[in-house]
Amino acid sequence: MGLDIHAAVQTALILTLLGIVLSIWVGVQTIHSSRRVPFFRVRRRQVMGGWRMLGFSLLLAAFAFVLHRYAEPVAYRYYPPTATSSRTPTMTLTPTITETQTITLTPTITLTPAVTDTPTPTPTPFLPLAIEAMFQSMITPNPEAAFSPLAFAQSVRDYQPINPGTFFRNPIRRMYAVFTYDNMVPGSQWTALWYRNDELVHFETKPWDGATGGYGYTDWNPPPEEWLPGNYEVHLFVGTEWKVVGRFVIEGEPPTSTLTPTPSLTLTPTKTPVPSKTPTPPPPTDTRWPTQITTR
């Protein structure tokens, strides 16, 4: 088979690399086995032989580098490569596609929306002045107080919400907003505001009676018919500083309250006694004439 210069150089390079690996392996094995030889001269001779094999591997590595870097350019200087004629591919006629008349699409009218939906900025929660006037605490709140996001549920157990969510359906009796907190100062004023469709429907504000950190909740327990469908928000404040806002949605109509009729006392008509006729006194006796007394 034909062997060109490139293939010959690559073959020699591979054989040189194999020789390097073999020399290193033999040298290491020889040095290692010399440790078990009890005679000093024999052991020394084996150690020298192992180092000679390692030195020979270095020479092979240098030869491999020269072979890889300079062998082909030097060989091509003395044996310039000849161009090998390649077969010219024959031209294959490709059938052309005959253009067919296409339908020209008429431009359509782009509909412009009559009303552009411009997002409105969400206002920052604030504390109404009427509620701020109810503050009782004189203790300065800690500005580093922190609250977790609110978790909403219809019941809690050991300050943990049961089946929390953000969508609820009527009927609903009571709603809890559960949170964790940290860096609170006992006795500082805190406030919870409950909104329905941006309308304040419930609030509580009082001095903080919990610890500096842990679990807590705020709740609302109105009559069931007051849980109207809509978007609800709960705002928590420490002092006048807003801390966290939570949102949930209630769907479905609430139950209507049924009025229980109160039994009324029905009066039984009694027979009214008819006044008796007052007897007419007898006519007075005419005493103008003395009564005749018969004597015997």
C-alpha positions in Angstrom: 0.0 0.0 0.0 1.1 3.6 -0.6 2.7 5.4 2.4 3.1 9.2 2.2 5.4 11.4 4.2 2.6 12.5 6.6 1.6 8.9 7.4 5.2 7.9 8.0 5.9 10.8 10.4 2.7 10.0 12.3 3.7 6.3 12.6 7.2 7.2 13.8 5.7 9.6 16.4 3.3 6.9 17.7 6.2 4.4 18.0 8.3 7.0 19.8 5.5 7.7 22.3 5.1 4.0 23.0 8.9 3.8 23.6 8.7 6.7 26.1 6.0 5.0 28.0 7.8 1.6 28.0 11.1 3.2 29.1 9.5 5.0 32.0 7.7 1.8 33.1 10.9 -0.4 32.9 13.0 2.3 34.7 10.5 2.6 37.6 10.1 -1.1 38.0 13.9 -1.6 38.0 14.4 1.0 40.7 11.6 -0.4 42.7 12.8 -4.0 42.5 16.3 -3.1 43.5 15.2 -2.4 47.0 14.7 -6.1 47.6 18.2 -7.1 46.5 20.5 -7.7 49.5 23.8 -7.1 47.8 24.9 -3.5 47.5 26.7 -3.7 44.2 23.9 -5.6 42.5 21.3 -3.2 43.9 23.4 -0.2 42.8 23.8 -1.7 39.3 20.0 -2.1 39.0 19.3 1.4 40.3 21.7 2.9 37.7 20.1 0.8 35.0 16.6 2.2 36.0 17.8 5.7 35.9 19.4 5.1 32.5 16.0 3.9 31.2 14.4 7.1 32.6 17.1 9.2 30.9 16.5 7.3 27.7 12.8 8.1 27.9 13.7 11.8 28.1 15.8 11.5 24.9 12.8 9.8 23.2 10.6 12.7 24.4 13.0 15.2 22.8 13.1 13.1 19.6 9.3 13.0 19.5 9.1 16.8 19.8 11.6 17.3 17.0 9.8 14.6 14.9 6.5 16.3 15.4 7.7 19.8 14.8 10.4 19.6 12.0 10.1 16.2 10.3 7.5 16.9 7.7 8.8 20.4 6.7 12.3 19.0 6.2 11.0 16.0 4.2 8.9 18.2 2.0 12.0 20.4 1.3 13.7 17.4 -0.3 10.6 15.6 -1.6 8.1 18.3 -2.6 4.6 16.9 -2.8 3.1 16.4 -6.2 -0.4 17.5 -7.0 -2.8 14.7 -7.4 -5.4 15.2 -10.1 -8.9 14.8 -8.8 -11.9 13.7 -10.9 -13.9 16.6 -12.1 -17.6 16.1 -11.3 -19.9 16.2 -14.2 -22.6 18.8 -14.2 -26.0 17.5 -13.6 -28.9 19.4 -15.0 -31.4 20.4 -12.4 -34.9 21.0 -13.6 -36.0 24.6 -13.0 -39.2 25.5 -11.5 -41.6 27.4 -13.6 -43.0 30.3 -11.9 -46.7 30.3 -11.4 -48.8 33.3 -10.8 -49.3 33.9 -7.1 -52.1 35.7 -5.4 -51.1 39.2 -4.2 -52.3 39.7 -0.7 -54.0 43.0 0.0 -52.8 44.8 3.1 -55.1 44.5 6.0 -56.1 47.3 8.3 -54.3 47.2 11.7 -56.8 47.6 14.5 -55.8 50.2 16.9 -57.2 49.8 20.4 -59.6 52.6 21.4 -58.5 52.4 25.1 -54.9 51.9 26.1 -54.4 50.0 29.3 -52.0 52.2 31.3 -50.9 50.6 34.5 -51.6 52.7 37.5 -48.9 52.9 40.2 -49.7 51.0 43.4 -49.8 53.4 46.4 -47.7 52.8 49.4 -49.8 51.5 52.4 -50.4 54.2 55.0 -51.9 54.4 58.4 -55.2 56.4 58.7 -55.0 59.4 61.1 -58.1 58.2 62.9 -56.5 54.9 63.8 -53.2 56.6 64.7 -55.1 58.7 67.2 -56.1 55.5 69.0 -52.5 54.6 69.9 -51.9 53.8 73.6 -48.3 52.8 73.7 -45.5 55.3 74.6 -42.7 52.9 73.7 -40.6 53.7 70.6 -40.9 50.7 68.1 -37.8 49.0 66.8 -37.2 50.1 63.2 -35.5 46.8 62.6 -38.6 44.8 63.3 -39.3 42.3 60.5 -42.4 40.3 59.5 -42.6 37.3 57.1 -45.1 37.2 54.2 -48.7 36.5 55.5 -50.3 33.1 55.2 -54.1 33.0 55.1 -56.2 30.2 56.4 -59.6 29.6 58.0 -58.1 27.8 61.0 -54.8 27.5 62.9 -53.2 25.0 65.2 -50.3 25.9 67.4 -49.9 29.2 65.4 -49.6 27.1 62.1 -52.1 27.7 59.3 -54.2 24.8 58.2 -54.6 24.5 54.5 -53.3 28.0 53.7 -54.1 29.6 50.4 -54.9 32.8 48.5 -58.3 31.8 47.0 -61.3 30.9 49.2 -64.9 30.3 48.5 -67.9 31.1 50.7 -69.2 30.3 53.2 -66.5 31.6 55.5 -66.7 32.2 59.2 -63.3 33.4 60.3 -60.0 34.2 58.5 -56.5 34.2 60.0 -53.4 36.0 58.7 -50.4 34.1 60.2 -46.8 35.4 60.2 -43.4 35.1 61.9 -41.7 38.1 63.4 -38.4 39.2 64.8 -36.8 42.2 66.7 -40.1 43.3 68.1 -40.2 45.4 71.3 -42.9 44.3 73.8 -45.3 47.1 74.5 -44.8 48.9 71.2 -47.9 49.8 69.2 -48.8 47.5 66.2 -51.7 47.7 63.9 -53.5 45.3 61.4 -55.8 46.8 58.7 -58.2 44.6 56.7 -59.4 46.0 53.4 -62.0 44.7 50.9 -61.7 46.2 47.4 -59.7 49.1 48.9 -62.3 49.8 51.6 -61.3 49.4 55.3 -63.6 46.8 56.8 -61.8 45.8 60.0 -58.8 46.8 62.1 -57.0 46.2 65.4 -54.4 48.3 67.1 -52.9 47.7 70.5 -49.5 47.5 72.3 -47.5 44.4 71.4 -48.1 41.7 74.0 -45.9 39.0 72.5 -42.2 38.1 72.6 -39.3 39.6 70.5 -39.6 36.9 68.0 -41.8 33.9 67.1 -45.2 33.2 65.5 -48.3 35.4 65.5 -51.5 36.1 63.7 -54.3 38.7 63.2 -57.8 37.5 62.5 -61.3 38.8 61.6 -64.5 37.0 62.7 -67.5 38.9 61.4 -71.0 37.4 60.7 -70.8 35.0 57.7 -72.9 37.3 55.6 -70.3 40.0 55.7 -67.7 37.9 53.8 -68.6 39.5 50.5 -66.7 38.3 47.4 -63.8 40.5 46.3 -60.1 41.2 46.8 -58.9 41.4 50.3 -55.7 42.9 51.7 -54.1 42.9 55.2 -51.6 45.6 56.1 -49.4 45.3 59.2 -47.7 48.3 60.8 -45.3 48.7 63.7 -45.9 52.2 65.0 -46.6 54.2 61.9 -44.1 52.2 59.7 -45.6 49.8 57.2 -44.1 46.3 57.4 -45.9 43.8 55.2 -49.0 43.4 53.0 -50.9 40.2 52.2 -53.6 39.5 49.7 -56.3 36.9 49.2 -59.5 36.5 47.1 -63.0 35.3 48.2 -65.4 34.0 45.6 -69.1 33.1 45.8 -71.9 34.8 47.5 -72.1 34.7 51.3 -75.0 33.0 53.0 -77.9 35.3 53.7 -79.0 35.8 57.3 -82.5 34.4 58.1 -84.6 36.2 60.6 -86.1 33.9 63.3 -89.7 35.2 64.1 -90.1 36.0 67.8 -93.3 34.5 69.2 -95.7 37.3 70.3 -98.2 37.1 73.1 -101.7 36.7 71.7 -104.3 38.2 74.0 -107.4 36.2 74.6 -110.5 38.4 74.7 -112.3 38.3 78.0 -115.9 39.1 78.6 -116.2 42.6 80.0 -118.9 42.6 82.7 -121.9 44.8 81.8 -122.6 47.3 84.6 -125.6 46.3 86.6 -128.6 48.5 86.7 -128.7 50.6 89.8 -132.0 50.2 91.6 -134.2 53.2 91.7 -135.0 54.3 95.3 -138.7 54.2 96.3 -140.4 57.5 96.3 -140.2 59.3 99.5 -143.1 58.9 102.0 -145.2 62.0 102.4 -144.7 62.9 106.0 -146.7 66.0 105.9 -149.7 64.2 107.4 -149.4 62.3 110.6 -150.1 58.6 110.5 -153.3 57.6 112.1 -152.8 55.4 115.1 -155.8 53.3 116.2 -156.1 52.7 119.9 -158.3 50.2 121.5 
